[in-house]
Amino acid sequence: MTSRAQVYARIIELIEPLNLKKAPLAETTTFAGDLEMDSLTVMDLVASMEDEWDIVMPLNMLPDLETIGQVADAVTKLVAK
């Protein structure tokens, strides 16, 4: 089983190449505000996470995921299903 800590660590690795601002990455880092990611970059990240864990992130879930921590929680729940 994949732990939330493992999911979080891997999400950080997936964000690194997309973090053009070199903003510090933490639980509370926001994609739009802190990382200034546009929707296309966010969708690339979602696709990477879906491939990584063989999950599908429902599009209606995405607007509620503003921070790295929220995404880690969501992915952990999806992986557990």
HELIX and SHEET records of a PDB file:
HELIX    1   1 ARG A    4  ILE A   15  1                                  12    
HELIX    2   2 GLU A   16  LEU A   18  5                                   3    
HELIX    3   3 SER A   39  TRP A   53  1                                  15    
HELIX    4   4 LEU A   59  ASP A   64  5                                   6    
HELIX    5   5 ILE A   68  ALA A   80  1                                  13    
END                                                                             
